[in-house]
Amino acid sequence: MSSALATADSRTRLLDLLARGGARYRLLNHAPQGRTDLASALRGHRLDQAAKSLVIRVALSSKRRRYVIAVVPGDRRVDLPALTALYAGREASFAAGEVAEHLTGCVSGCIMPLSFDPELEVVADPALFAHEEIFFNAGRLDESVALRTACYRTLVAPRVAAIASAP
Protein backbone atom coordinates (compact mmCIF):
# COMPACT_ATOMS: atom_id res chain seq x y z
CA MET A 1 0.00 0.00 0.00
CA SER A 2 1.38 3.43 -0.89
CA SER A 3 1.93 6.09 1.79
CA ALA A 4 -0.84 8.24 0.30
CA LEU A 5 -3.35 5.36 0.48
CA ALA A 6 -2.29 4.43 4.02
CA THR A 7 -2.64 8.05 5.13
CA ALA A 8 -6.09 8.37 3.53
CA ASP A 9 -7.18 5.16 5.25
CA SER A 10 -5.90 6.35 8.64
CA ARG A 11 -7.70 9.68 8.25
CA THR A 12 -10.93 7.89 7.29
CA ARG A 13 -10.64 5.56 10.28
CA LEU A 14 -10.00 8.54 12.58
CA LEU A 15 -13.04 10.45 11.33
CA ASP A 16 -15.18 7.31 11.64
CA LEU A 17 -14.00 6.79 15.23
CA LEU A 18 -14.81 10.41 16.10
CA ALA A 19 -18.26 10.23 14.47
CA ARG A 20 -19.19 6.88 16.04
CA GLY A 21 -18.02 8.10 19.43
CA GLY A 22 -19.96 11.36 19.26
CA ALA A 23 -16.74 13.30 19.76
CA ARG A 24 -16.66 17.08 19.93
CA TYR A 25 -14.02 18.13 17.42
CA ARG A 26 -13.13 20.51 14.61
CA LEU A 27 -11.11 19.90 11.45
CA LEU A 28 -8.50 22.54 10.65
CA ASN A 29 -6.94 22.92 7.21
CA HIS A 30 -3.52 24.54 6.98
CA ALA A 31 -0.29 24.54 5.00
CA PRO A 32 1.46 21.14 5.15
CA GLN A 33 3.54 20.87 8.31
CA GLY A 34 4.93 17.94 10.26
CA ARG A 35 6.87 19.75 12.99
CA THR A 36 4.84 20.17 16.16
CA ASP A 37 6.00 23.71 16.89
CA LEU A 38 5.32 24.98 13.36
CA ALA A 39 1.99 23.12 13.06
CA SER A 40 0.89 24.62 16.39
CA ALA A 41 1.65 28.12 15.10
CA LEU A 42 -0.35 27.45 11.92
CA ARG A 43 -3.29 26.13 13.94
CA GLY A 44 -3.14 29.07 16.37
CA HIS A 45 -2.78 27.35 19.74
CA ARG A 46 -0.18 27.06 22.48
CA LEU A 47 2.51 24.44 21.97
CA ASP A 48 1.58 22.59 25.17
CA GLN A 49 -1.90 21.88 23.70
CA ALA A 50 -0.40 19.83 20.85
CA ALA A 51 -0.47 16.05 21.20
CA LYS A 52 2.99 15.11 19.94
CA SER A 53 2.98 11.42 19.00
CA LEU A 54 6.07 9.29 18.47
CA VAL A 55 6.45 5.57 17.89
CA ILE A 56 8.89 4.11 20.39
CA ARG A 57 10.60 0.72 20.27
CA VAL A 58 11.06 -0.81 23.71
CA ALA A 59 13.55 -3.67 23.87
CA LEU A 60 12.12 -6.12 26.41
CA SER A 61 14.96 -8.62 26.05
CA SER A 62 17.67 -9.38 23.51
CA LYS A 63 15.06 -10.91 21.17
CA ARG A 64 11.73 -9.34 22.19
CA ARG A 65 10.54 -5.83 21.52
CA ARG A 66 7.35 -3.85 21.82
CA TYR A 67 6.26 -0.75 19.95
CA VAL A 68 4.16 1.98 21.58
CA ILE A 69 2.84 5.38 20.59
CA ALA A 70 4.10 7.85 23.17
CA VAL A 71 1.95 10.99 23.37
CA VAL A 72 3.32 14.05 25.12
CA PRO A 73 2.48 17.77 25.10
CA GLY A 74 4.14 19.58 22.21
CA ASP A 75 6.47 21.54 24.46
CA ARG A 76 7.98 18.39 25.98
CA ARG A 77 10.16 15.48 24.92
CA VAL A 78 9.53 11.78 25.38
CA ASP A 79 11.43 10.47 28.41
CA LEU A 80 12.91 7.25 27.01
CA PRO A 81 14.18 5.96 30.39
CA ALA A 82 10.64 6.39 31.80
CA LEU A 83 9.23 4.28 28.95
CA THR A 84 11.93 1.68 29.49
CA ALA A 85 10.96 1.45 33.16
CA LEU A 86 7.23 1.44 32.40
CA TYR A 87 7.62 -1.72 30.30
CA ALA A 88 10.41 -3.23 32.44
CA GLY A 89 12.56 -3.17 29.33
CA ARG A 90 16.24 -2.97 28.62
CA GLU A 91 16.10 0.24 26.59
CA ALA A 92 13.73 2.42 24.58
CA SER A 93 14.50 4.22 21.33
CA PHE A 94 12.68 5.93 18.53
CA ALA A 95 11.33 3.46 15.98
CA ALA A 96 12.76 3.60 12.48
CA GLY A 97 10.67 5.85 10.25
CA GLU A 98 9.51 3.07 7.95
CA VAL A 99 8.46 0.93 10.95
CA ALA A 100 6.52 3.82 12.50
CA GLU A 101 4.77 4.54 9.20
CA HIS A 102 3.92 0.87 8.69
CA LEU A 103 2.50 0.45 12.22
CA THR A 104 0.45 3.65 12.19
CA GLY A 105 -0.50 4.04 8.54
CA CYS A 106 0.70 7.65 8.73
CA VAL A 107 3.75 9.34 7.26
CA SER A 108 6.31 10.80 9.64
CA GLY A 109 5.22 14.16 10.98
CA CYS A 110 1.52 13.32 11.16
CA ILE A 111 1.32 10.26 13.40
CA MET A 112 -1.91 10.45 15.38
CA PRO A 113 -2.17 9.98 19.17
CA LEU A 114 -4.16 6.78 18.74
CA SER A 115 -3.76 3.31 17.31
CA PHE A 116 -5.87 1.05 15.14
CA ASP A 117 -3.48 -1.84 15.79
CA PRO A 118 -4.26 -3.75 19.01
CA GLU A 119 -0.55 -4.58 19.41
CA LEU A 120 0.43 -0.89 19.35
CA GLU A 121 -0.43 0.55 22.77
CA VAL A 122 -0.92 4.29 23.26
CA VAL A 123 0.73 5.82 26.33
CA ALA A 124 -0.13 9.44 27.15
CA ASP A 125 1.58 11.69 29.64
CA PRO A 126 -0.86 13.10 32.24
CA ALA A 127 0.17 16.66 31.34
CA LEU A 128 -1.65 16.16 28.03
CA PHE A 129 -4.94 16.35 29.92
CA ALA A 130 -4.32 19.83 31.39
CA HIS A 131 -6.35 21.54 28.64
CA GLU A 132 -9.95 21.21 27.49
CA GLU A 133 -8.83 20.66 23.91
CA ILE A 134 -5.84 19.03 22.22
CA PHE A 135 -4.59 19.41 18.66
CA PHE A 136 -2.94 16.90 16.32
CA ASN A 137 -2.51 16.14 12.64
CA ALA A 138 -5.38 14.10 11.16
CA GLY A 139 -3.10 11.53 9.57
CA ARG A 140 -2.00 14.09 6.98
CA LEU A 141 0.32 17.06 7.03
CA ASP A 142 -2.24 19.64 5.87
CA GLU A 143 -5.17 18.87 8.15
CA SER A 144 -5.48 18.75 11.92
CA VAL A 145 -8.05 17.92 14.55
CA ALA A 146 -8.98 20.05 17.55
CA LEU A 147 -10.50 17.48 19.90
CA ARG A 148 -12.03 17.83 23.34
CA THR A 149 -9.58 16.20 25.73
CA ALA A 150 -12.36 14.31 27.52
CA CYS A 151 -13.46 12.82 24.17
CA TYR A 152 -9.88 11.77 23.40
CA ARG A 153 -9.55 10.07 26.77
CA THR A 154 -12.87 8.23 26.36
CA LEU A 155 -12.42 7.15 22.73
CA VAL A 156 -8.74 6.24 22.80
CA ALA A 157 -8.44 5.12 26.44
CA PRO A 158 -4.66 5.56 26.48
CA ARG A 159 -2.49 4.16 29.22
CA VAL A 160 -1.61 7.21 31.32
CA ALA A 161 1.93 7.43 32.69
CA ALA A 162 4.57 10.08 33.28
CA ILE A 163 6.62 9.74 30.07
CA ALA A 164 7.49 13.37 29.31
CA SER A 165 10.53 15.37 30.29
CA ALA A 166 9.97 18.80 31.83
CA PRO A 167 9.42 21.65 29.36
PyMOL CGO cylinders between C-alpha atoms (Angstrom):
from pymol import cmd
from pymol.cgo import CYLINDER

trace = [
    CYLINDER, 0.00, 0.00, 0.00, 1.38, 3.43, -0.89, 0.3, 1, 1, 1, 1, 1, 1,
    CYLINDER, 1.38, 3.43, -0.89, 1.93, 6.09, 1.79, 0.3, 1, 1, 1, 1, 1, 1,
    CYLINDER, 1.93, 6.09, 1.79, -0.84, 8.24, 0.30, 0.3, 1, 1, 1, 1, 1, 1,
    CYLINDER, -0.84, 8.24, 0.30, -3.35, 5.36, 0.48, 0.3, 1, 1, 1, 1, 1, 1,
    CYLINDER, -3.35, 5.36, 0.48, -2.29, 4.43, 4.02, 0.3, 1, 1, 1, 1, 1, 1,
    CYLINDER, -2.29, 4.43, 4.02, -2.64, 8.05, 5.13, 0.3, 1, 1, 1, 1, 1, 1,
    CYLINDER, -2.64, 8.05, 5.13, -6.09, 8.37, 3.53, 0.3, 1, 1, 1, 1, 1, 1,
    CYLINDER, -6.09, 8.37, 3.53, -7.18, 5.16, 5.25, 0.3, 1, 1, 1, 1, 1, 1,
    CYLINDER, -7.18, 5.16, 5.25, -5.90, 6.35, 8.64, 0.3, 1, 1, 1, 1, 1, 1,
    CYLINDER, -5.90, 6.35, 8.64, -7.70, 9.68, 8.25, 0.3, 1, 1, 1, 1, 1, 1,
    CYLINDER, -7.70, 9.68, 8.25, -10.93, 7.89, 7.29, 0.3, 1, 1, 1, 1, 1, 1,
    CYLINDER, -10.93, 7.89, 7.29, -10.64, 5.56, 10.28, 0.3, 1, 1, 1, 1, 1, 1,
    CYLINDER, -10.64, 5.56, 10.28, -10.00, 8.54, 12.58, 0.3, 1, 1, 1, 1, 1, 1,
    CYLINDER, -10.00, 8.54, 12.58, -13.04, 10.45, 11.33, 0.3, 1, 1, 1, 1, 1, 1,
    CYLINDER, -13.04, 10.45, 11.33, -15.18, 7.31, 11.64, 0.3, 1, 1, 1, 1, 1, 1,
    CYLINDER, -15.18, 7.31, 11.64, -14.00, 6.79, 15.23, 0.3, 1, 1, 1, 1, 1, 1,
    CYLINDER, -14.00, 6.79, 15.23, -14.81, 10.41, 16.10, 0.3, 1, 1, 1, 1, 1, 1,
    CYLINDER, -14.81, 10.41, 16.10, -18.26, 10.23, 14.47, 0.3, 1, 1, 1, 1, 1, 1,
    CYLINDER, -18.26, 10.23, 14.47, -19.19, 6.88, 16.04, 0.3, 1, 1, 1, 1, 1, 1,
    CYLINDER, -19.19, 6.88, 16.04, -18.02, 8.10, 19.43, 0.3, 1, 1, 1, 1, 1, 1,
    CYLINDER, -18.02, 8.10, 19.43, -19.96, 11.36, 19.26, 0.3, 1, 1, 1, 1, 1, 1,
    CYLINDER, -19.96, 11.36, 19.26, -16.74, 13.30, 19.76, 0.3, 1, 1, 1, 1, 1, 1,
    CYLINDER, -16.74, 13.30, 19.76, -16.66, 17.08, 19.93, 0.3, 1, 1, 1, 1, 1, 1,
    CYLINDER, -16.66, 17.08, 19.93, -14.02, 18.13, 17.42, 0.3, 1, 1, 1, 1, 1, 1,
    CYLINDER, -14.02, 18.13, 17.42, -13.13, 20.51, 14.61, 0.3, 1, 1, 1, 1, 1, 1,
    CYLINDER, -13.13, 20.51, 14.61, -11.11, 19.90, 11.45, 0.3, 1, 1, 1, 1, 1, 1,
    CYLINDER, -11.11, 19.90, 11.45, -8.50, 22.54, 10.65, 0.3, 1, 1, 1, 1, 1, 1,
    CYLINDER, -8.50, 22.54, 10.65, -6.94, 22.92, 7.21, 0.3, 1, 1, 1, 1, 1, 1,
    CYLINDER, -6.94, 22.92, 7.21, -3.52, 24.54, 6.98, 0.3, 1, 1, 1, 1, 1, 1,
    CYLINDER, -3.52, 24.54, 6.98, -0.29, 24.54, 5.00, 0.3, 1, 1, 1, 1, 1, 1,
    CYLINDER, -0.29, 24.54, 5.00, 1.46, 21.14, 5.15, 0.3, 1, 1, 1, 1, 1, 1,
    CYLINDER, 1.46, 21.14, 5.15, 3.54, 20.87, 8.31, 0.3, 1, 1, 1, 1, 1, 1,
    CYLINDER, 3.54, 20.87, 8.31, 4.93, 17.94, 10.26, 0.3, 1, 1, 1, 1, 1, 1,
    CYLINDER, 4.93, 17.94, 10.26, 6.87, 19.75, 12.99, 0.3, 1, 1, 1, 1, 1, 1,
    CYLINDER, 6.87, 19.75, 12.99, 4.84, 20.17, 16.16, 0.3, 1, 1, 1, 1, 1, 1,
    CYLINDER, 4.84, 20.17, 16.16, 6.00, 23.71, 16.89, 0.3, 1, 1, 1, 1, 1, 1,
    CYLINDER, 6.00, 23.71, 16.89, 5.32, 24.98, 13.36, 0.3, 1, 1, 1, 1, 1, 1,
    CYLINDER, 5.32, 24.98, 13.36, 1.99, 23.12, 13.06, 0.3, 1, 1, 1, 1, 1, 1,
    CYLINDER, 1.99, 23.12, 13.06, 0.89, 24.62, 16.39, 0.3, 1, 1, 1, 1, 1, 1,
    CYLINDER, 0.89, 24.62, 16.39, 1.65, 28.12, 15.10, 0.3, 1, 1, 1, 1, 1, 1,
    CYLINDER, 1.65, 28.12, 15.10, -0.35, 27.45, 11.92, 0.3, 1, 1, 1, 1, 1, 1,
    CYLINDER, -0.35, 27.45, 11.92, -3.29, 26.13, 13.94, 0.3, 1, 1, 1, 1, 1, 1,
    CYLINDER, -3.29, 26.13, 13.94, -3.14, 29.07, 16.37, 0.3, 1, 1, 1, 1, 1, 1,
    CYLINDER, -3.14, 29.07, 16.37, -2.78, 27.35, 19.74, 0.3, 1, 1, 1, 1, 1, 1,
    CYLINDER, -2.78, 27.35, 19.74, -0.18, 27.06, 22.48, 0.3, 1, 1, 1, 1, 1, 1,
    CYLINDER, -0.18, 27.06, 22.48, 2.51, 24.44, 21.97, 0.3, 1, 1, 1, 1, 1, 1,
    CYLINDER, 2.51, 24.44, 21.97, 1.58, 22.59, 25.17, 0.3, 1, 1, 1, 1, 1, 1,
    CYLINDER, 1.58, 22.59, 25.17, -1.90, 21.88, 23.70, 0.3, 1, 1, 1, 1, 1, 1,
    CYLINDER, -1.90, 21.88, 23.70, -0.40, 19.83, 20.85, 0.3, 1, 1, 1, 1, 1, 1,
    CYLINDER, -0.40, 19.83, 20.85, -0.47, 16.05, 21.20, 0.3, 1, 1, 1, 1, 1, 1,
    CYLINDER, -0.47, 16.05, 21.20, 2.99, 15.11, 19.94, 0.3, 1, 1, 1, 1, 1, 1,
    CYLINDER, 2.99, 15.11, 19.94, 2.98, 11.42, 19.00, 0.3, 1, 1, 1, 1, 1, 1,
    CYLINDER, 2.98, 11.42, 19.00, 6.07, 9.29, 18.47, 0.3, 1, 1, 1, 1, 1, 1,
    CYLINDER, 6.07, 9.29, 18.47, 6.45, 5.57, 17.89, 0.3, 1, 1, 1, 1, 1, 1,
    CYLINDER, 6.45, 5.57, 17.89, 8.89, 4.11, 20.39, 0.3, 1, 1, 1, 1, 1, 1,
    CYLINDER, 8.89, 4.11, 20.39, 10.60, 0.72, 20.27, 0.3, 1, 1, 1, 1, 1, 1,
    CYLINDER, 10.60, 0.72, 20.27, 11.06, -0.81, 23.71, 0.3, 1, 1, 1, 1, 1, 1,
    CYLINDER, 11.06, -0.81, 23.71, 13.55, -3.67, 23.87, 0.3, 1, 1, 1, 1, 1, 1,
    CYLINDER, 13.55, -3.67, 23.87, 12.12, -6.12, 26.41, 0.3, 1, 1, 1, 1, 1, 1,
    CYLINDER, 12.12, -6.12, 26.41, 14.96, -8.62, 26.05, 0.3, 1, 1, 1, 1, 1, 1,
    CYLINDER, 14.96, -8.62, 26.05, 17.67, -9.38, 23.51, 0.3, 1, 1, 1, 1, 1, 1,
    CYLINDER, 17.67, -9.38, 23.51, 15.06, -10.91, 21.17, 0.3, 1, 1, 1, 1, 1, 1,
    CYLINDER, 15.06, -10.91, 21.17, 11.73, -9.34, 22.19, 0.3, 1, 1, 1, 1, 1, 1,
    CYLINDER, 11.73, -9.34, 22.19, 10.54, -5.83, 21.52, 0.3, 1, 1, 1, 1, 1, 1,
    CYLINDER, 10.54, -5.83, 21.52, 7.35, -3.85, 21.82, 0.3, 1, 1, 1, 1, 1, 1,
    CYLINDER, 7.35, -3.85, 21.82, 6.26, -0.75, 19.95, 0.3, 1, 1, 1, 1, 1, 1,
    CYLINDER, 6.26, -0.75, 19.95, 4.16, 1.98, 21.58, 0.3, 1, 1, 1, 1, 1, 1,
    CYLINDER, 4.16, 1.98, 21.58, 2.84, 5.38, 20.59, 0.3, 1, 1, 1, 1, 1, 1,
    CYLINDER, 2.84, 5.38, 20.59, 4.10, 7.85, 23.17, 0.3, 1, 1, 1, 1, 1, 1,
    CYLINDER, 4.10, 7.85, 23.17, 1.95, 10.99, 23.37, 0.3, 1, 1, 1, 1, 1, 1,
    CYLINDER, 1.95, 10.99, 23.37, 3.32, 14.05, 25.12, 0.3, 1, 1, 1, 1, 1, 1,
    CYLINDER, 3.32, 14.05, 25.12, 2.48, 17.77, 25.10, 0.3, 1, 1, 1, 1, 1, 1,
    CYLINDER, 2.48, 17.77, 25.10, 4.14, 19.58, 22.21, 0.3, 1, 1, 1, 1, 1, 1,
    CYLINDER, 4.14, 19.58, 22.21, 6.47, 21.54, 24.46, 0.3, 1, 1, 1, 1, 1, 1,
    CYLINDER, 6.47, 21.54, 24.46, 7.98, 18.39, 25.98, 0.3, 1, 1, 1, 1, 1, 1,
    CYLINDER, 7.98, 18.39, 25.98, 10.16, 15.48, 24.92, 0.3, 1, 1, 1, 1, 1, 1,
    CYLINDER, 10.16, 15.48, 24.92, 9.53, 11.78, 25.38, 0.3, 1, 1, 1, 1, 1, 1,
    CYLINDER, 9.53, 11.78, 25.38, 11.43, 10.47, 28.41, 0.3, 1, 1, 1, 1, 1, 1,
    CYLINDER, 11.43, 10.47, 28.41, 12.91, 7.25, 27.01, 0.3, 1, 1, 1, 1, 1, 1,
    CYLINDER, 12.91, 7.25, 27.01, 14.18, 5.96, 30.39, 0.3, 1, 1, 1, 1, 1, 1,
    CYLINDER, 14.18, 5.96, 30.39, 10.64, 6.39, 31.80, 0.3, 1, 1, 1, 1, 1, 1,
    CYLINDER, 10.64, 6.39, 31.80, 9.23, 4.28, 28.95, 0.3, 1, 1, 1, 1, 1, 1,
    CYLINDER, 9.23, 4.28, 28.95, 11.93, 1.68, 29.49, 0.3, 1, 1, 1, 1, 1, 1,
    CYLINDER, 11.93, 1.68, 29.49, 10.96, 1.45, 33.16, 0.3, 1, 1, 1, 1, 1, 1,
    CYLINDER, 10.96, 1.45, 33.16, 7.23, 1.44, 32.40, 0.3, 1, 1, 1, 1, 1, 1,
    CYLINDER, 7.23, 1.44, 32.40, 7.62, -1.72, 30.30, 0.3, 1, 1, 1, 1, 1, 1,
    CYLINDER, 7.62, -1.72, 30.30, 10.41, -3.23, 32.44, 0.3, 1, 1, 1, 1, 1, 1,
    CYLINDER, 10.41, -3.23, 32.44, 12.56, -3.17, 29.33, 0.3, 1, 1, 1, 1, 1, 1,
    CYLINDER, 12.56, -3.17, 29.33, 16.24, -2.97, 28.62, 0.3, 1, 1, 1, 1, 1, 1,
    CYLINDER, 16.24, -2.97, 28.62, 16.10, 0.24, 26.59, 0.3, 1, 1, 1, 1, 1, 1,
    CYLINDER, 16.10, 0.24, 26.59, 13.73, 2.42, 24.58, 0.3, 1, 1, 1, 1, 1, 1,
    CYLINDER, 13.73, 2.42, 24.58, 14.50, 4.22, 21.33, 0.3, 1, 1, 1, 1, 1, 1,
    CYLINDER, 14.50, 4.22, 21.33, 12.68, 5.93, 18.53, 0.3, 1, 1, 1, 1, 1, 1,
    CYLINDER, 12.68, 5.93, 18.53, 11.33, 3.46, 15.98, 0.3, 1, 1, 1, 1, 1, 1,
    CYLINDER, 11.33, 3.46, 15.98, 12.76, 3.60, 12.48, 0.3, 1, 1, 1, 1, 1, 1,
    CYLINDER, 12.76, 3.60, 12.48, 10.67, 5.85, 10.25, 0.3, 1, 1, 1, 1, 1, 1,
    CYLINDER, 10.67, 5.85, 10.25, 9.51, 3.07, 7.95, 0.3, 1, 1, 1, 1, 1, 1,
    CYLINDER, 9.51, 3.07, 7.95, 8.46, 0.93, 10.95, 0.3, 1, 1, 1, 1, 1, 1,
    CYLINDER, 8.46, 0.93, 10.95, 6.52, 3.82, 12.50, 0.3, 1, 1, 1, 1, 1, 1,
    CYLINDER, 6.52, 3.82, 12.50, 4.77, 4.54, 9.20, 0.3, 1, 1, 1, 1, 1, 1,
    CYLINDER, 4.77, 4.54, 9.20, 3.92, 0.87, 8.69, 0.3, 1, 1, 1, 1, 1, 1,
    CYLINDER, 3.92, 0.87, 8.69, 2.50, 0.45, 12.22, 0.3, 1, 1, 1, 1, 1, 1,
    CYLINDER, 2.50, 0.45, 12.22, 0.45, 3.65, 12.19, 0.3, 1, 1, 1, 1, 1, 1,
    CYLINDER, 0.45, 3.65, 12.19, -0.50, 4.04, 8.54, 0.3, 1, 1, 1, 1, 1, 1,
    CYLINDER, -0.50, 4.04, 8.54, 0.70, 7.65, 8.73, 0.3, 1, 1, 1, 1, 1, 1,
    CYLINDER, 0.70, 7.65, 8.73, 3.75, 9.34, 7.26, 0.3, 1, 1, 1, 1, 1, 1,
    CYLINDER, 3.75, 9.34, 7.26, 6.31, 10.80, 9.64, 0.3, 1, 1, 1, 1, 1, 1,
    CYLINDER, 6.31, 10.80, 9.64, 5.22, 14.16, 10.98, 0.3, 1, 1, 1, 1, 1, 1,
    CYLINDER, 5.22, 14.16, 10.98, 1.52, 13.32, 11.16, 0.3, 1, 1, 1, 1, 1, 1,
    CYLINDER, 1.52, 13.32, 11.16, 1.32, 10.26, 13.40, 0.3, 1, 1, 1, 1, 1, 1,
    CYLINDER, 1.32, 10.26, 13.40, -1.91, 10.45, 15.38, 0.3, 1, 1, 1, 1, 1, 1,
    CYLINDER, -1.91, 10.45, 15.38, -2.17, 9.98, 19.17, 0.3, 1, 1, 1, 1, 1, 1,
    CYLINDER, -2.17, 9.98, 19.17, -4.16, 6.78, 18.74, 0.3, 1, 1, 1, 1, 1, 1,
    CYLINDER, -4.16, 6.78, 18.74, -3.76, 3.31, 17.31, 0.3, 1, 1, 1, 1, 1, 1,
    CYLINDER, -3.76, 3.31, 17.31, -5.87, 1.05, 15.14, 0.3, 1, 1, 1, 1, 1, 1,
    CYLINDER, -5.87, 1.05, 15.14, -3.48, -1.84, 15.79, 0.3, 1, 1, 1, 1, 1, 1,
    CYLINDER, -3.48, -1.84, 15.79, -4.26, -3.75, 19.01, 0.3, 1, 1, 1, 1, 1, 1,
    CYLINDER, -4.26, -3.75, 19.01, -0.55, -4.58, 19.41, 0.3, 1, 1, 1, 1, 1, 1,
    CYLINDER, -0.55, -4.58, 19.41, 0.43, -0.89, 19.35, 0.3, 1, 1, 1, 1, 1, 1,
    CYLINDER, 0.43, -0.89, 19.35, -0.43, 0.55, 22.77, 0.3, 1, 1, 1, 1, 1, 1,
    CYLINDER, -0.43, 0.55, 22.77, -0.92, 4.29, 23.26, 0.3, 1, 1, 1, 1, 1, 1,
    CYLINDER, -0.92, 4.29, 23.26, 0.73, 5.82, 26.33, 0.3, 1, 1, 1, 1, 1, 1,
    CYLINDER, 0.73, 5.82, 26.33, -0.13, 9.44, 27.15, 0.3, 1, 1, 1, 1, 1, 1,
    CYLINDER, -0.13, 9.44, 27.15, 1.58, 11.69, 29.64, 0.3, 1, 1, 1, 1, 1, 1,
    CYLINDER, 1.58, 11.69, 29.64, -0.86, 13.10, 32.24, 0.3, 1, 1, 1, 1, 1, 1,
    CYLINDER, -0.86, 13.10, 32.24, 0.17, 16.66, 31.34, 0.3, 1, 1, 1, 1, 1, 1,
    CYLINDER, 0.17, 16.66, 31.34, -1.65, 16.16, 28.03, 0.3, 1, 1, 1, 1, 1, 1,
    CYLINDER, -1.65, 16.16, 28.03, -4.94, 16.35, 29.92, 0.3, 1, 1, 1, 1, 1, 1,
    CYLINDER, -4.94, 16.35, 29.92, -4.32, 19.83, 31.39, 0.3, 1, 1, 1, 1, 1, 1,
    CYLINDER, -4.32, 19.83, 31.39, -6.35, 21.54, 28.64, 0.3, 1, 1, 1, 1, 1, 1,
    CYLINDER, -6.35, 21.54, 28.64, -9.95, 21.21, 27.49, 0.3, 1, 1, 1, 1, 1, 1,
    CYLINDER, -9.95, 21.21, 27.49, -8.83, 20.66, 23.91, 0.3, 1, 1, 1, 1, 1, 1,
    CYLINDER, -8.83, 20.66, 23.91, -5.84, 19.03, 22.22, 0.3, 1, 1, 1, 1, 1, 1,
    CYLINDER, -5.84, 19.03, 22.22, -4.59, 19.41, 18.66, 0.3, 1, 1, 1, 1, 1, 1,
    CYLINDER, -4.59, 19.41, 18.66, -2.94, 16.90, 16.32, 0.3, 1, 1, 1, 1, 1, 1,
    CYLINDER, -2.94, 16.90, 16.32, -2.51, 16.14, 12.64, 0.3, 1, 1, 1, 1, 1, 1,
    CYLINDER, -2.51, 16.14, 12.64, -5.38, 14.10, 11.16, 0.3, 1, 1, 1, 1, 1, 1,
    CYLINDER, -5.38, 14.10, 11.16, -3.10, 11.53, 9.57, 0.3, 1, 1, 1, 1, 1, 1,
    CYLINDER, -3.10, 11.53, 9.57, -2.00, 14.09, 6.98, 0.3, 1, 1, 1, 1, 1, 1,
    CYLINDER, -2.00, 14.09, 6.98, 0.32, 17.06, 7.03, 0.3, 1, 1, 1, 1, 1, 1,
    CYLINDER, 0.32, 17.06, 7.03, -2.24, 19.64, 5.87, 0.3, 1, 1, 1, 1, 1, 1,
    CYLINDER, -2.24, 19.64, 5.87, -5.17, 18.87, 8.15, 0.3, 1, 1, 1, 1, 1, 1,
    CYLINDER, -5.17, 18.87, 8.15, -5.48, 18.75, 11.92, 0.3, 1, 1, 1, 1, 1, 1,
    CYLINDER, -5.48, 18.75, 11.92, -8.05, 17.92, 14.55, 0.3, 1, 1, 1, 1, 1, 1,
    CYLINDER, -8.05, 17.92, 14.55, -8.98, 20.05, 17.55, 0.3, 1, 1, 1, 1, 1, 1,
    CYLINDER, -8.98, 20.05, 17.55, -10.50, 17.48, 19.90, 0.3, 1, 1, 1, 1, 1, 1,
    CYLINDER, -10.50, 17.48, 19.90, -12.03, 17.83, 23.34, 0.3, 1, 1, 1, 1, 1, 1,
    CYLINDER, -12.03, 17.83, 23.34, -9.58, 16.20, 25.73, 0.3, 1, 1, 1, 1, 1, 1,
    CYLINDER, -9.58, 16.20, 25.73, -12.36, 14.31, 27.52, 0.3, 1, 1, 1, 1, 1, 1,
    CYLINDER, -12.36, 14.31, 27.52, -13.46, 12.82, 24.17, 0.3, 1, 1, 1, 1, 1, 1,
    CYLINDER, -13.46, 12.82, 24.17, -9.88, 11.77, 23.40, 0.3, 1, 1, 1, 1, 1, 1,
    CYLINDER, -9.88, 11.77, 23.40, -9.55, 10.07, 26.77, 0.3, 1, 1, 1, 1, 1, 1,
    CYLINDER, -9.55, 10.07, 26.77, -12.87, 8.23, 26.36, 0.3, 1, 1, 1, 1, 1, 1,
    CYLINDER, -12.87, 8.23, 26.36, -12.42, 7.15, 22.73, 0.3, 1, 1, 1, 1, 1, 1,
    CYLINDER, -12.42, 7.15, 22.73, -8.74, 6.24, 22.80, 0.3, 1, 1, 1, 1, 1, 1,
    CYLINDER, -8.74, 6.24, 22.80, -8.44, 5.12, 26.44, 0.3, 1, 1, 1, 1, 1, 1,
    CYLINDER, -8.44, 5.12, 26.44, -4.66, 5.56, 26.48, 0.3, 1, 1, 1, 1, 1, 1,
    CYLINDER, -4.66, 5.56, 26.48, -2.49, 4.16, 29.22, 0.3, 1, 1, 1, 1, 1, 1,
    CYLINDER, -2.49, 4.16, 29.22, -1.61, 7.21, 31.32, 0.3, 1, 1, 1, 1, 1, 1,
    CYLINDER, -1.61, 7.21, 31.32, 1.93, 7.43, 32.69, 0.3, 1, 1, 1, 1, 1, 1,
    CYLINDER, 1.93, 7.43, 32.69, 4.57, 10.08, 33.28, 0.3, 1, 1, 1, 1, 1, 1,
    CYLINDER, 4.57, 10.08, 33.28, 6.62, 9.74, 30.07, 0.3, 1, 1, 1, 1, 1, 1,
    CYLINDER, 6.62, 9.74, 30.07, 7.49, 13.37, 29.31, 0.3, 1, 1, 1, 1, 1, 1,
    CYLINDER, 7.49, 13.37, 29.31, 10.53, 15.37, 30.29, 0.3, 1, 1, 1, 1, 1, 1,
    CYLINDER, 10.53, 15.37, 30.29, 9.97, 18.80, 31.83, 0.3, 1, 1, 1, 1, 1, 1,
    CYLINDER, 9.97, 18.80, 31.83, 9.42, 21.65, 29.36, 0.3, 1, 1, 1, 1, 1, 1,
]
cmd.load_cgo(trace, "trace")
